[in-house]
Amino acid sequence: MSANGRVVVLGGTGFLGRHVCAALHERGVEVVSVARGAPAGLPPWRFLALDLLTLPPRELARELGEMGAGVVVNAVGSIWGRREDQMWEAAAVPTLRLLDALALLPARPRLVHLGSVLEYGRMREGSSTAAVTEARPTSAYGRAKLAATRAVLDRFHTGELTGMVLRISNIAGPGSPDVSLLGQVAGQLQQARGGRAVIRLDPLLAHRDYVDVRDVAEAVVAAALSRRSGELVDIGSGESTSVRALVDLLIERSGLPAVVEEHSGTGRQHSTETWSCVDTGPAWRSLGWRPRRPLTEAVEAYWREFTERRDVATRKGEPSA
């Protein structure tokens, strides 16, 4: 048990949520993972199946009370695998329902809400989030996440809730979804089956702040165990990397012969922002957190996990991607 009590992770089976649960568990914190569907394997922490989109706030409040939630980590609202017209329901509605549920609890848990760097919108090339004076998202996902963040901050500022908002940059590392950039490249490398792979992607023009998912999980743990409240803190690597460099890193790590072809309309894009870079100073001052793992380590860990997952699926005779 942490100083703030049992931690409930909403979206606990997602890419980031799984790492958050693992990081909390490693710290000896009692964790409850909540998601719509059960994970593929049984984790060493408790799992509860709940759907925030359909569960009335009063029932959600009852469930949270019965779980004895001292902290709620809101990791719901993934961008992966969603169409633009699905973003509001996926990235805003669950948080609004959660806030309604928390308002019904006599003893309200601390809330750590996970936002997105896409809430900022377009950033000037060469700048960091420290220079952004107003969030102006250009994507449906960014607008939905910003609405959720603002609703959470409103509750903090009125004193109805305590907690923090962490705005997360682009995450990479073991478990990256198949529809992510790393997942798309790995899938096409695998399909080559020993020959020369042709990696077909949308033009790789952007520069983004990529941070290891395990570092992000450690930031979430720090926020969950902290007693600071009302703050919005950006979480990233503090560096902007060419997406082409990320692709090249993965190809190099795979050791497979490959050529990259860039054509418009071959992939999935959720934003038109071409630059992102996070100011990590506030995270250090508020949480004592800074990123520890270089991008090369994130890519290497991803490829290792991807090949292990592929090998297991091959032995079972199942599709591996």
Secondary structure, DSSP 8 states (H G I E B T S, - for coil): -BTTBEEEEETTTSHHHHHHHHHHHHTT--EEEEESS--SS--SSEEEE--TTTS-HHHHHHHHHHHTEEEEEE-----TT--GGGHHHHHTHHHHHHHHHHHT-SS--EEEEEEEGGGSB---TT--GGG--S-B--SHHHHHHHHHHHHHHHHHHHTS--EEEEEE-EEESTT--TTSHHHHHHHHHHHTTTS-EEEEES----EE-EEEHHHHHHHHHHHHH----SEEEEES-S--EEHHHHHHHHHHHHT--EEEEE-TTSS--S----B-----HHHHHHHS----S-HHHHHHHHHHHHHHHHHHHHHHT----
